Amino acid sequence: MNLCPEALNELDALLAEAAAGGDPEPHAMTLSSVDARGRPHSRIVLLKGTGPDGLRFFTNYTSAKGQELAANSLVALCLHWKHLRDGVQVRVEGAVEELSAADSDAYFASRPRGSQIGAWASLQSQTLPARGDFEARIAAYDAEFEGRDVPRPPHWGGYLVRPDLIEFWYGATFRLHERQRFELVDGSWRQRMLYP
């Protein structure tokens, strides 16, 4: 089921407004997932695209978050722009799935070479005995791919979050905020307001 067009339009408008307003990281969002023990984990990732099918981000599939997403596809996202209007927050909940290899390849090719090398060199979420070990891996991969394009590592790629809930929170004085929620219920999107 595609994202509600009104919600997608509002999200895209807010992202553009945050970027135009000078927010240094307008696409930063909190991603929350749950491990096999039911323990929640949150971290900041970058939103790399929106569309009728959902929201996209990229990471290492073998990282702690990648393992959590493989075991439990339900996630929550939160974008927050403190200096936009009186503060704006967007909450998203839904299921995540891996993007196609072609989508991941296309995005990987657009990244700076240093980031591409880093995707090969980092054993993300594993213990790093010393920073020098990581620097040695960076140098080794830099040498391996010298003079040619860096291919996407098989353990790195994109995810698509297919929302079933998206909520817009608009700050107001005296904490009299406005909350608009869009929910997917029985195959149809429904909108309602919530008390702050």
FIKOLZA-1660 file (N, C-alpha, C; in steps of 0.1 Angstrom, whole numbers, plus 5000, padded with zeros to 4 digits):
% residues 196
   i   px   py   pz ch aa at
   1 5009 4988 5000  A  M  N
   1 5000 5000 5000  A  M CA
   1 5009 5012 5000  A  M  C
   2 5006 5022 4991  A  N  N
   2 5014 5034 4990  A  N CA
   2 5011 5043 5002  A  N  C
   3 5020 5052 5004  A  L  N
   3 5019 5062 5015  A  L CA
   3 5008 5072 5011  A  L  C
   4 5001 5076 5021  A  C  N
   4 4990 5086 5019  A  C CA
   4 4996 5098 5012  A  C  C
   5 4990 5102 5000  A  P  N
   5 4996 5114 4993  A  P CA
   5 4997 5127 5001  A  P  C
   6 4986 5129 5009  A  E  N
   6 4987 5142 5017  A  E CA
   6 4998 5141 5027  A  E  C
   7 5001 5130 5033  A  A  N
   7 5012 5128 5043  A  A CA
   7 5025 5129 5035  A  A  C
   8 5027 5123 5024  A  L  N
   8 5039 5124 5016  A  L CA
   8 5042 5138 5012  A  L  C
   9 5032 5145 5007  A  N  N
   9 5033 5159 5003  A  N CA
   9 5038 5168 5015  A  N  C
  10 5032 5166 5026  A  E  N
  10 5035 5174 5038  A  E CA
  10 5050 5171 5042  A  E  C
  11 5053 5158 5042  A  L  N
  11 5067 5154 5046  A  L CA
  11 5077 5160 5037  A  L  C
  12 5075 5159 5024  A  D  N
  12 5084 5165 5014  A  D CA
  12 5085 5181 5016  A  D  C
  13 5074 5187 5018  A  A  N
  13 5074 5202 5020  A  A CA
  13 5082 5205 5033  A  A  C
  14 5080 5198 5044  A  L  N
  14 5088 5200 5056  A  L CA
  14 5103 5198 5054  A  L  C
  15 5107 5188 5047  A  L  N
  15 5121 5185 5044  A  L CA
  15 5127 5197 5036  A  L  C
  16 5119 5202 5026  A  A  N
  16 5124 5213 5018  A  A CA
  16 5125 5226 5026  A  A  C
  17 5115 5228 5035  A  E  N
  17 5115 5240 5043  A  E CA
  17 5127 5239 5053  A  E  C
  18 5130 5227 5059  A  A  N
  18 5141 5226 5068  A  A CA
  18 5154 5228 5061  A  A  C
  19 5156 5223 5049  A  A  N
  19 5168 5225 5041  A  A CA
  19 5170 5240 5037  A  A  C
  20 5159 5246 5033  A  A  N
  20 5159 5260 5029  A  A CA
  20 5162 5269 5041  A  A  C
  21 5158 5265 5053  A  G  N
  21 5160 5273 5065  A  G CA
  21 5174 5271 5071  A  G  C
  22 5183 5263 5065  A  G  N
  22 5196 5262 5069  A  G CA
  22 5199 5251 5079  A  G  C
  23 5189 5242 5082  A  D  N
  23 5192 5231 5091  A  D CA
  23 5204 5224 5086  A  D  C
  24 5214 5222 5095  A  P  N
  24 5226 5215 5090  A  P CA
  24 5224 5200 5086  A  P  C
  25 5214 5194 5092  A  E  N
  25 5212 5180 5088  A  E CA
  25 5196 5178 5087  A  E  C
  26 5190 5184 5077  A  P  N
  26 5176 5183 5075  A  P CA
  26 5171 5169 5073  A  P  C
  27 5179 5160 5069  A  H  N
  27 5175 5146 5066  A  H CA
  27 5179 5136 5077  A  H  C
  28 5184 5141 5088  A  A  N
  28 5187 5132 5099  A  A CA
  28 5175 5127 5106  A  A  C
  29 5174 5114 5109  A  M  N
  29 5162 5108 5115  A  M CA
  29 5167 5097 5125  A  M  C
  30 5159 5096 5135  A  T  N
  30 5162 5085 5145  A  T CA
  30 5155 5072 5139  A  T  C
  31 5162 5062 5139  A  L  N
  31 5157 5048 5135  A  L CA
  31 5157 5040 5147  A  L  C
  32 5146 5034 5151  A  S  N
  32 5145 5025 5162  A  S CA
  32 5141 5011 5158  A  S  C
  33 5148 5002 5163  A  S  N
  33 5146 4988 5160  A  S CA
  33 5146 4980 5173  A  S  C
  34 5143 4967 5172  A  V  N
  34 5143 4958 5184  A  V CA
  34 5151 4946 5181  A  V  C
  35 5160 4942 5191  A  D  N
  35 5168 4930 5190  A  D CA
  35 5160 4918 5193  A  D  C
  36 5167 4906 5193  A  A  N
  36 5160 4893 5195  A  A CA
  36 5155 4892 5209  A  A  C
  37 5161 4900 5219  A  R  N
  37 5156 4899 5233  A  R CA
  37 5144 4909 5235  A  R  C
  38 5140 4916 5225  A  G  N
  38 5130 4926 5227  A  G CA
  38 5135 4940 5232  A  G  C
  39 5148 4941 5232  A  R  N
  39 5154 4954 5237  A  R CA
  39 5154 4964 5225  A  R  C
  40 5149 4976 5227  A  P  N
  40 5149 4986 5216  A  P CA
  40 5162 4993 5215  A  P  C
  41 5166 4997 5203  A  H  N
  41 5178 5004 5200  A  H CA
  41 5175 5015 5191  A  H  C
  42 5181 5027 5193  A  S  N
  42 5178 5039 5184  A  S CA
  42 5192 5045 5180  A  S  C
  43 5192 5050 5168  A  R  N
  43 5204 5057 5163  A  R CA
  43 5200 5066 5152  A  R  C
  44 5208 5075 5148  A  I  N
  44 5205 5085 5138  A  I CA
  44 5210 5079 5124  A  I  C
  45 5202 5080 5114  A  V  N
  45 5205 5076 5101  A  V CA
  45 5201 5088 5092  A  V  C
  46 5205 5088 5079  A  L  N
  46 5200 5098 5070  A  L CA
  46 5190 5093 5061  A  L  C
  47 5179 5101 5060  A  L  N
  47 5168 5098 5050  A  L CA
  47 5174 5101 5036  A  L  C
  48 5173 5092 5028  A  K  N
  48 5179 5093 5014  A  K CA
  48 5169 5093 5003  A  K  C
  49 5156 5094 5006  A  G  N
  49 5146 5095 4996  A  G CA
  49 5133 5092 5001  A  G  C
  50 5123 5099 4995  A  T  N
  50 5109 5096 4999  A  T CA
  50 5101 5094 4986  A  T  C
  51 5091 5086 4986  A  G  N
  51 5083 5083 4974  A  G CA
  51 5070 5077 4979  A  G  C
  52 5061 5074 4969  A  P  N
  52 5048 5068 4973  A  P CA
  52 5049 5055 4980  A  P  C
  53 5060 5048 4977  A  D  N
  53 5062 5035 4984  A  D CA
  53 5068 5036 4998  A  D  C
  54 5074 5047 5001  A  G  N
  54 5079 5049 5015  A  G CA
  54 5092 5057 5016  A  G  C
  55 5100 5055 5026  A  L  N
  55 5112 5062 5029  A  L CA
  55 5124 5053 5028  A  L  C
  56 5135 5059 5023  A  R  N
  56 5147 5051 5021  A  R CA
  56 5159 5056 5030  A  R  C
  57 5167 5046 5034  A  F  N
  57 5180 5049 5040  A  F CA
  57 5189 5037 5037  A  F  C
  58 5202 5039 5039  A  F  N
  58 5212 5029 5035  A  F CA
  58 5222 5026 5047  A  F  C
  59 5227 5014 5048  A  T  N
  59 5235 5010 5059  A  T CA
  59 5242 4997 5056  A  T  C
  60 5250 4992 5066  A  N  N
  60 5256 4979 5065  A  N CA
  60 5246 4968 5070  A  N  C
  61 5243 4958 5061  A  Y  N
  61 5234 4948 5064  A  Y CA
  61 5238 4939 5076  A  Y  C
  62 5252 4938 5078  A  T  N
  62 5257 4929 5089  A  T CA
  62 5259 4937 5102  A  T  C
  63 5256 4950 5102  A  S  N
  63 5257 4957 5115  A  S CA
  63 5247 4953 5125  A  S  C
  64 5247 4958 5137  A  A  N
  64 5237 4954 5147  A  A CA
  64 5224 4958 5142  A  A  C
  65 5222 4970 5136  A  K  N
  65 5209 4974 5132  A  K CA
  65 5204 4965 5120  A  K  C
  66 5213 4961 5111  A  G  N
  66 5210 4952 5100  A  G CA
  66 5205 4939 5105  A  G  C
  67 5211 4933 5115  A  Q  N
  67 5207 4921 5121  A  Q CA
  67 5193 4922 5128  A  Q  C
  68 5191 4934 5135  A  E  N
  68 5178 4936 5141  A  E CA
  68 5167 4937 5131  A  E  C
  69 5170 4944 5120  A  L  N
  69 5160 4946 5109  A  L CA
  69 5157 4933 5102  A  L  C
  70 5167 4924 5101  A  A  N
  70 5165 4911 5095  A  A CA
  70 5156 4902 5104  A  A  C
  71 5157 4904 5117  A  A  N
  71 5149 4895 5127  A  A CA
  71 5135 4901 5129  A  A  C
  72 5134 4914 5129  A  N  N
  72 5121 4920 5131  A  N CA
  72 5120 4932 5122  A  N  C
  73 5111 4932 5113  A  S  N
  73 5110 4942 5102  A  S CA
  73 5103 4955 5107  A  S  C
  74 5097 4955 5119  A  L  N
  74 5089 4966 5124  A  L CA
  74 5099 4977 5129  A  L  C
  75 5097 4989 5125  A  V  N
  75 5106 5000 5129  A  V CA
  75 5098 5013 5132  A  V  C
  76 5105 5022 5138  A  A  N
  76 5100 5035 5141  A  A CA
  76 5110 5045 5136  A  A  C
  77 5106 5056 5130  A  L  N
  77 5115 5067 5126  A  L CA
  77 5110 5080 5132  A  L  C
  78 5119 5089 5135  A  C  N
  78 5115 5102 5140  A  C CA
  78 5124 5113 5134  A  C  C
  79 5118 5123 5127  A  L  N
  79 5126 5134 5123  A  L CA
  79 5122 5146 5131  A  L  C
  80 5131 5155 5135  A  H  N
  80 5129 5166 5144  A  H CA
  80 5136 5178 5139  A  H  C
  81 5129 5189 5137  A  W  N
  81 5135 5201 5133  A  W CA
  81 5132 5212 5143  A  W  C
  82 5141 5213 5153  A  K  N
  82 5139 5222 5164  A  K CA
  82 5136 5237 5160  A  K  C
  83 5143 5241 5150  A  H  N
  83 5143 5256 5146  A  H CA
  83 5133 5258 5134  A  H  C
  84 5125 5248 5131  A  L  N
  84 5115 5250 5120  A  L CA
  84 5102 5254 5126  A  L  C
  85 5097 5266 5123  A  R  N
  85 5085 5272 5129  A  R CA
  85 5087 5272 5144  A  R  C
  86 5078 5266 5152  A  D  N
  86 5080 5265 5166  A  D CA
  86 5084 5251 5170  A  D  C
  87 5091 5244 5161  A  G  N
  87 5095 5230 5163  A  G CA
  87 5085 5221 5156  A  G  C
  88 5091 5212 5148  A  V  N
  88 5083 5202 5140  A  V CA
  88 5089 5189 5142  A  V  C
  89 5080 5179 5144  A  Q  N
  89 5085 5165 5146  A  Q CA
  89 5076 5156 5137  A  Q  C
  90 5082 5146 5130  A  V  N
  90 5075 5137 5122  A  V CA
  90 5078 5123 5127  A  V  C
  91 5068 5116 5131  A  R  N
  91 5070 5102 5136  A  R CA
  91 5064 5092 5125  A  R  C
  92 5072 5082 5122  A  V  N
  92 5068 5072 5112  A  V CA
  92 5069 5058 5118  A  V  C
  93 5059 5049 5116  A  E  N
  93 5060 5035 5120  A  E CA
  93 5057 5027 5108  A  E  C
  94 5063 5015 5107  A  G  N
  94 5060 5006 5096  A  G CA
  94 5069 4995 5095  A  G  C
  95 5069 4988 5084  A  A  N
  95 5078 4976 5082  A  A CA
  95 5089 4980 5072  A  A  C
  96 5100 4974 5073  A  V  N
  96 5112 4977 5065  A  V CA
  96 5115 4965 5056  A  V  C
  97 5120 4968 5044  A  E  N
  97 5125 4957 5035  A  E CA
  97 5137 4962 5028  A  E  C
  98 5145 4953 5023  A  E  N
  98 5157 4957 5016  A  E CA
  98 5153 4962 5002  A  E  C
  99 5160 4972 4998  A  L  N
  99 5159 4977 4984  A  L CA
  99 5165 4968 4974  A  L  C
 100 5162 4969 4962  A  S  N
 100 5168 4961 4952  A  S CA
 100 5183 4964 4951  A  S  C
 101 5190 4954 4945  A  A  N
 101 5205 4956 4943  A  A CA
 101 5207 4968 4934  A  A  C
 102 5199 4969 4924  A  A  N
 102 5200 4981 4914  A  A CA
 102 5199 4994 4921  A  A  C
 103 5189 4995 4930  A  D  N
 103 5187 5008 4938  A  D CA
 103 5199 5010 4947  A  D  C
 104 5204 5000 4954  A  S  N
 104 5216 5001 4962  A  S CA
 104 5228 5005 4954  A  S  C
 105 5230 4998 4943  A  D  N
 105 5242 5001 4934  A  D CA
 105 5241 5016 4930  A  D  C
 106 5230 5021 4926  A  A  N
 106 5229 5035 4921  A  A CA
 106 5232 5045 4932  A  A  C
 107 5227 5042 4944  A  Y  N
 107 5230 5052 4955  A  Y CA
 107 5245 5051 4958  A  Y  C
 108 5250 5039 4959  A  F  N
 108 5264 5037 4963  A  F CA
 108 5273 5044 4954  A  F  C
 109 5270 5044 4941  A  A  N
 109 5278 5050 4931  A  A CA
 109 5278 5065 4932  A  A  C
 110 5268 5071 4939  A  S  N
 110 5267 5085 4940  A  S CA
 110 5275 5090 4953  A  S  C
 111 5280 5081 4961  A  R  N
 111 5286 5085 4973  A  R CA
 111 5301 5089 4971  A  R  C
 112 5307 5098 4979  A  P  N
 112 5321 5101 4978  A  P CA
 112 5329 5089 4979  A  P  C
 113 5341 5089 4972  A  R  N
 113 5350 5077 4972  A  R CA
 113 5354 5073 4986  A  R  C
 114 5356 5083 4995  A  G  N
 114 5360 5080 5009  A  G CA
 114 5349 5072 5016  A  G  C
 115 5337 5076 5014  A  S  N
 115 5326 5068 5020  A  S CA
 115 5324 5054 5014  A  S  C
 116 5327 5053 5001  A  Q  N
 116 5327 5040 4995  A  Q CA
 116 5337 5031 5001  A  Q  C
 117 5349 5036 5002  A  I  N
 117 5360 5028 5008  A  I CA
 117 5357 5024 5023  A  I  C
 118 5351 5034 5030  A  G  N
 118 5347 5032 5044  A  G CA
 118 5337 5020 5045  A  G  C
 119 5328 5019 5036  A  A  N
 119 5318 5008 5036  A  A CA
 119 5325 4995 5035  A  A  C
 120 5336 4994 5028  A  W  N
 120 5343 4981 5027  A  W CA
 120 5352 4979 5040  A  W  C
 121 5357 4990 5045  A  A  N
 121 5367 4988 5056  A  A CA
 121 5361 4986 5070  A  A  C
 122 5349 4992 5071  A  S  N
 122 5343 4991 5085  A  S CA
 122 5336 4978 5087  A  S  C
 123 5340 4971 5098  A  L  N
 123 5332 4959 5103  A  L CA
 123 5322 4965 5113  A  L  C
 124 5312 4972 5108  A  Q  N
 124 5303 4980 5116  A  Q CA
 124 5297 4972 5128  A  Q  C
 125 5298 4978 5139  A  S  N
 125 5292 4973 5152  A  S CA
 125 5301 4962 5159  A  S  C
 126 5312 4958 5152  A  Q  N
 126 5321 4948 5158  A  Q CA
 126 5331 4956 5166  A  Q  C
 127 5338 4949 5176  A  T  N
 127 5348 4955 5184  A  T CA
 127 5360 4959 5176  A  T  C
 128 5365 4971 5178  A  L  N
 128 5377 4976 5171  A  L CA
 128 5388 4977 5181  A  L  C
 129 5398 4968 5180  A  P  N
 129 5409 4968 5191  A  P CA
 129 5416 4981 5192  A  P  C
 130 5419 4987 5180  A  A  N
 130 5427 5000 5180  A  A CA
 130 5423 5007 5167  A  A  C
 131 5423 5020 5168  A  R  N
 131 5419 5028 5156  A  R CA
 131 5429 5025 5144  A  R  C
 132 5441 5022 5147  A  G  N
 132 5451 5019 5137  A  G CA
 132 5446 5007 5128  A  G  C
 133 5439 4998 5134  A  D  N
 133 5434 4986 5127  A  D CA
 133 5424 4991 5116  A  D  C
 134 5416 5000 5120  A  F  N
 134 5406 5005 5110  A  F CA
 134 5413 5013 5099  A  F  C
 135 5423 5021 5103  A  E  N
 135 5430 5029 5093  A  E CA
 135 5438 5020 5083  A  E  C
 136 5443 5008 5088  A  A  N
 136 5450 4999 5080  A  A CA
 136 5440 4993 5070  A  A  C
 137 5428 4990 5074  A  R  N
 137 5418 4984 5065  A  R CA
 137 5414 4994 5055  A  R  C
 138 5413 5007 5058  A  I  N
 138 5410 5018 5049  A  I CA
 138 5421 5018 5038  A  I  C
 139 5433 5018 5043  A  A  N
 139 5445 5019 5033  A  A CA
 139 5445 5007 5024  A  A  C
 140 5442 4995 5029  A  A  N
 140 5442 4983 5021  A  A CA
 140 5432 4983 5010  A  A  C
 141 5419 4988 5014  A  Y  N
 141 5409 4988 5004  A  Y CA
 141 5411 5000 4994  A  Y  C
 142 5417 5011 4999  A  D  N
 142 5420 5022 4990  A  D CA
 142 5430 5017 4979  A  D  C
 143 5440 5009 4983  A  A  N
 143 5450 5003 4974  A  A CA
 143 5443 4993 4965  A  A  C
 144 5435 4985 4970  A  E  N
 144 5428 4975 4962  A  E CA
 144 5420 4981 4950  A  E  C
 145 5413 4992 4953  A  F  N
 145 5405 4998 4943  A  F CA
 145 5411 5010 4936  A  F  C
 146 5424 5012 4938  A  E  N
 146 5431 5023 4932  A  E CA
 146 5429 5023 4916  A  E  C
 147 5426 5034 4911  A  G  N
 147 5425 5036 4896  A  G CA
 147 5412 5030 4890  A  G  C
 148 5402 5026 4899  A  R  N
 148 5390 5021 4893  A  R CA
 148 5378 5024 4902  A  R  C
 149 5366 5023 4897  A  D  N
 149 5354 5026 4905  A  D CA
 149 5354 5016 4917  A  D  C
 150 5348 5020 4928  A  V  N
 150 5347 5011 4940  A  V CA
 150 5333 5005 4938  A  V  C
 151 5332 4991 4938  A  P  N
 151 5319 4985 4937  A  P CA
 151 5313 4985 4951  A  P  C
 152 5300 4983 4950  A  R  N
 152 5292 4982 4963  A  R CA
 152 5295 4969 4970  A  R  C
 153 5299 4970 4983  A  P  N
 153 5301 4957 4990  A  P CA
 153 5287 4949 4991  A  P  C
 154 5288 4936 4990  A  P  N
 154 5276 4928 4991  A  P CA
 154 5268 4929 5004  A  P  C
 155 5276 4934 5015  A  H  N
 155 5270 4935 5028  A  H CA
 155 5264 4949 5031  A  H  C
 156 5263 4957 5020  A  W  N
 156 5259 4971 5022  A  W CA
 156 5248 4975 5012  A  W  C
 157 5238 4982 5017  A  G  N
 157 5227 4985 5008  A  G CA
 157 5216 4993 5015  A  G  C
 158 5205 4994 5007  A  G  N
 158 5194 5002 5012  A  G CA
 158 5182 4995 5018  A  G  C
 159 5174 5003 5025  A  Y  N
 159 5162 4998 5030  A  Y CA
 159 5150 5007 5026  A  Y  C
 160 5139 5002 5025  A  L  N
 160 5126 5009 5023  A  L CA
 160 5117 5007 5035  A  L  C
 161 5113 5018 5041  A  V  N
 161 5103 5017 5052  A  V CA
 161 5090 5020 5046  A  V  C
 162 5081 5010 5047  A  R  N
 162 5067 5012 5042  A  R CA
 162 5058 5016 5054  A  R  C
 163 5055 5028 5055  A  P  N
 163 5047 5033 5067  A  P CA
 163 5033 5028 5068  A  P  C
 164 5029 5025 5080  A  D  N
 164 5014 5023 5082  A  D CA
 164 5009 5034 5092  A  D  C
 165 5018 5042 5097  A  L  N
 165 5015 5054 5105  A  L CA
 165 5025 5065 5103  A  L  C
 166 5020 5077 5101  A  I  N
 166 5028 5089 5101  A  I CA
 166 5021 5100 5108  A  I  C
 167 5028 5106 5117  A  E  N
 167 5023 5117 5125  A  E CA
 167 5031 5129 5124  A  E  C
 168 5024 5140 5123  A  F  N
 168 5030 5154 5122  A  F CA
 168 5027 5161 5135  A  F  C
 169 5038 5166 5141  A  W  N
 169 5037 5173 5154  A  W CA
 169 5042 5187 5152  A  W  C
 170 5034 5197 5154  A  Y  N
 170 5037 5211 5152  A  Y CA
 170 5037 5218 5166  A  Y  C
 171 5049 5223 5170  A  G  N
 171 5050 5229 5183  A  G CA
 171 5042 5242 5184  A  G  C
 172 5038 5245 5196  A  A  N
 172 5030 5258 5198  A  A CA
 172 5034 5262 5212  A  A  C
 173 5031 5275 5215  A  T  N
 173 5034 5281 5228  A  T CA
 173 5025 5274 5239  A  T  C
 174 5030 5274 5251  A  F  N
 174 5023 5267 5262  A  F CA
 174 5021 5252 5260  A  F  C
 175 5029 5247 5251  A  R  N
 175 5028 5232 5248  A  R CA
 175 5014 5228 5243  A  R  C
 176 5007 5238 5236  A  L  N
 176 4994 5235 5230  A  L CA
 176 4996 5231 5215  A  L  C
 177 5004 5220 5214  A  H  N
 177 5008 5216 5201  A  H CA
 177 4997 5211 5192  A  H  C
 178 5000 5210 5179  A  E  N
 178 4990 5204 5170  A  E CA
 178 4996 5191 5165  A  E  C
 179 4988 5180 5165  A  R  N
 179 4992 5167 5161  A  R CA
 179 4982 5162 5151  A  R  C
 180 4987 5158 5139  A  Q  N
 180 4979 5152 5128  A  Q CA
 180 4985 5138 5126  A  Q  C
 181 4976 5128 5127  A  R  N
 181 4980 5114 5125  A  R CA
 181 4973 5108 5113  A  R  C
 182 4981 5101 5104  A  F  N
 182 4976 5094 5093  A  F CA
 182 4979 5079 5096  A  F  C
 183 4969 5070 5096  A  E  N
 183 4971 5056 5099  A  E CA
 183 4964 5048 5088  A  E  C
 184 4971 5037 5085  A  L  N
 184 4966 5027 5075  A  L CA
 184 4957 5017 5083  A  L  C
 185 4944 5017 5080  A  V  N
 185 4935 5009 5087  A  V CA
 185 4927 5001 5077  A  V  C
 186 4928 4988 5077  A  D  N
 186 4920 4979 5068  A  D CA
 186 4922 4984 5054  A  D  C
 187 4935 4987 5050  A  G  N
 187 4938 4990 5036  A  G CA
 187 4935 5004 5032  A  G  C
 188 4930 5013 5041  A  S  N
 188 4927 5027 5037  A  S CA
 188 4934 5036 5047  A  S  C
 189 4939 5047 5042  A  W  N
 189 4945 5057 5051  A  W CA
 189 4934 5066 5057  A  W  C
 190 4935 5068 5070  A  R  N
 190 4926 5076 5078  A  R CA
 190 4934 5087 5085  A  R  C
 191 4928 5099 5086  A  Q  N
 191 4935 5110 5092  A  Q CA
 191 4927 5114 5105  A  Q  C
 192 4934 5117 5115  A  R  N
 192 4927 5123 5127  A  R CA
 192 4936 5132 5135  A  R  C
 193 4931 5141 5143  A  M  N
 193 4939 5149 5151  A  M CA
 193 4940 5143 5165  A  M  C
 194 4951 5146 5172  A  L  N
 194 4953 5140 5186  A  L CA
 194 4955 5152 5195  A  L  C
 195 4951 5150 5207  A  Y  N
 195 4954 5160 5218  A  Y CA
 195 4969 5161 5219  A  Y  C
 196 4975 5172 5223  A  P  N
 196 4989 5173 5224  A  P CA
 196 4994 5166 5237  A  P  C
% end
